Amino acid sequence: MRRIITALFLSCIGLIVGCVTTGPGGKSSFIIIPSSQEAAIGQGMADEIAASEKVLGDVVWQAYVNEVGQKIVAVCDRHDIEYRFTVIESDQMNAFAAPGGYVYFYTGLLREMDNEAELAAVMAHEISHVVARHSVKRLQTAMGVSLAYDLATGGESSQAVDLAVGIGMNLLFADFSRDDEREADDFAMTYMVRAGYNPQAMITMFDKLAAMGGPSNAFEKLISTHPESQERIRNARDGIARRQPLPNTLTLGVERYRRMLTRLPAETKG
């Protein structure tokens, strides 16, 4: 009986939301949580992040990261939400995306980059998680049928949203699956090329982080001991080969990024 009820529920929700675009080439997935509720969940998570993290006070850096982010957004496959980009002042080498298009970069990671295309590579990867709704899919699974139903049929300020925010915060730094990471990397390369960035920067960024070792919270845990890191580097090289010939106008954006690096605050760790 329980299986019948669950099946009926999913059928009813399918009439409300159904399949949505979750990648290039018309890729689609069955998503229960509507975009309006996803945005409300993301806003709630963003409020909690703002209360616990130090936002970089340099408005020039915030505008710069938003500019690069919007270049990727303009060529991505999801435009039903508003994307927001924030730099957090922290020595952590990390970047992440919350549901609803909230994307964050730590100054510790920005210091390790050598050009704008490397920033675009990480940016495109995080935006790709949003496009593919990887966090939303994980959230749907964690919430269970009852709460998912409340989200699909209730208002944005409902108790279900508040509960989903709490669940989302607990999942925020959990590992994505290997398939999710492969998909985000592949989408990211497509978006980089569309936006005019040299995808070779994805390889240099991955090589740099894999060689770095470092803390377990490095970007997507891409460290030398992480079993998927070398595979992702090989996949990136294969991705470039598949996309040949590439436009000869693709850029790395070295000089501008070097100027921006001089504005970053000094490291605080000893």
N, C-alpha and C positions, 0 to 999 in steps of 0.2 A: 504493500500500500504506500509506504514511504517513497519508494522509487516512482510510483505512478504520480504521486503528488508533486515530486520534484520535476518530473518530466513535463507535467502540465504547467508548472510554474515557468520553466524555461521556455516553453512554447508561447506562453502569454507575454513574457518579457521580450521574446523575439519579435513579437508584433510591435512592441514599443521602441526597441532600439535596433536589434538585428545586427547584421554584419556592417562593419565600418572599415574605411581605408586605414591600413596600418603599415604601409610601405610603398616603395616605388613600383611602378608597373601594375598598379591596381591591386596589389596584395591586400587582402581583407581578413578580418577576424571577427568572431562573435564576441561582442562586448556588452555586458549587462549595465555597467555604470554609465549614465549619460554624460556628455561633456560638461553640462552645467554643474552637475554634482561633482565631477572630477575637479573642476575649477574651484568649487567651494572647499573641497578637501585640501587642494593645494594651497589655497589661501590660509586655511587653518594651520597647516603645517608650516607655511612661511611665517606666520605670526609666532609660532613656537621657536622656529630657527632664529628669528630676529631677537627673541628674548634671551637666547642662550649663546649666540655668536656675536662677534664684533664685526660690524660691517665697515669696510674700508671707507674712510672719510674723504678720499680723493675723488671728487666728482669727475675729473678728467678720465681716470681709470674706469670708473663706472660707465661713463659714456662710451669709452672705447670698447669695452667688452660688449656692451649692448649693440654697438655698431656692427661688430663682427658677428654677433649672434643673429642680428636681424638679416644679415646677408645670407646666412644659412637658412633661416626661417623662410625667406623669400623664395627659396628653391626647393624646400622640403615638401612633403606630401600631406601635411596636416595644417590647416589654417582655421579651424573652428574654435581655437582658444587664443588668448593673448600670452605671448612668451615674455618672461621677465628674467633679467640676468643680473646677478649680484656678486660682487667680489667680497669675500670674507678675509679679514686680516688675521692670518694664522700661519704658523710655520708648517702646518700639515701640508703634505703634497697630495691634494685631493680635489676632486670635482664630483658633483652629483646633480641629479635632476629629481625633483619631486613631481607628483602628479599635477596636471594642469598647466605645465609649461614653466615651472619655476626652476631655473638652472643656476648653480652656484660654483664659484671657483675660489680656491684658497690661494693667498699670495705665495705660499710656499711652493705650490705647483707652478705658478706663473714665473717665478724666478728661474725655474729649470728650463724654460722655453727659450729658444734662440730667434724665433721669427713668428710672424703673425699666422703663417700657415700651420704651425704646430698648435697655436691657440685654436685655430679653426678646426683642426683635426679632433681635438678633445671636445670642442663645442659641438661639432657635428655628431660625434658619438653620443653625447648626452641628449641632444635634440632627437636623435634617432630612437633612443629609449622612449621618449615622449610620443613620437610618431607611431612607434610600434605598440605603444601602450603596455610596455613590459611591467611597469609598476602597477598599473590598473589591473592587469591580469592576475598578478600576484596578490593584490588586495582583494579581488573578487574571491579567490580561493580561500584566503585567510578569514574573510568575513563570514562565509557560509551563506546558505540560501536565504534565511530569514532576513538578515541585515541587508543583503544585496537587494532583496525585494523592496525593503523600505527605501533604499537609496534610489531605486529605479522608479518608484512611484511617489516618493515624498518630496517635500520642499527642500531648498538648499540649506535652510537653517534648522533642519530637523535634527532630532537627537541622533539619528542614524549617521549624519554627517560628522557630528562630534565624536561618535564612537569610531568612525572610519579614520578620522584624523589621528586618534590614539593608536590605532592599529598601523596606520601608515608610518607614524614616527618610529614604531618598533621595527618596521621593515626597511627603514630608509637606508641603512648601511649594510643590509644583508646582501650576500652575493647573488647576482643574477645567474641564471643557468648558463652553461657553456653555449647552448644554442642561442640564447638571448644575446650574449656577447658577440658571437659570430655575426648575428644579424645586424646588431648595432654598428659593428665595424664595417660591414659591407654597405649598409645604407649611408654611413658617414662618408665613405670614399665617393659614392655617387654624388652626395650633396656638396662635398668639397670641390669636385670638378665643376659641377654646375655653377657654383659661386665664384669660380675663377681661381681657386687655390691649388697649388701643386700637391698632389697626394703623396709625393715622396716624403712630405713632412710627417705623415702618419707613421711611416717606418722609422724615421729619425726619433720621433717622440717615443715610440714603443721600444726601440733599441736603448734609448737613454734611460728609460725607467726600468727596463729589465736589467741593465748593467748596474743601476743604482743600488739595488738591494733595498735597504731602508725599511721603514715601518710598514706594518700590515695595512695601514689605511691609505697607502699610495693609490693613485688613480686606478680604480677598478681592481685594486690589489695586483697590479701588473708588476711584480717583482721577480727577481731571479729565481726564487724558489717556487713561484706559482706555476703549476704544471702547464697551464694554457698559454703562458707568455710567448714562448718561442713559436707555438702553433699560430698565434695571432699575427706574429711578425711574418711568418711564411705566407699566411693568408693574405696579408696586405700586399706583399710582393706579387702574389698571384693575381690579386685584384687589379693592380696597375698593369700587369701584362695583358689581362683580359680587356682592358679599356683602351689599349693602343689602337690607332694613334691618338695621343692626347693633344689638345690645342697647344700651340706654342706660346700662348699668351698667359698661361697659368703662372701665378706669382707665389713667392715665398714671403715677401713683405719684411725684409730683414731690417732695413734702416729705421723704419717707423717703430718697430718693436723694440729695437735697442734704445731709442729715445724714451719710450715708455718705461723701460726697465729702470731707468735712472730715477723715476718717480716713486718706485716701490719703497716702502719702509724697510729698514734694516731688519735682519733676522733677530729674534729675541732669545732664541735658545742658546745655551752655552756650548 
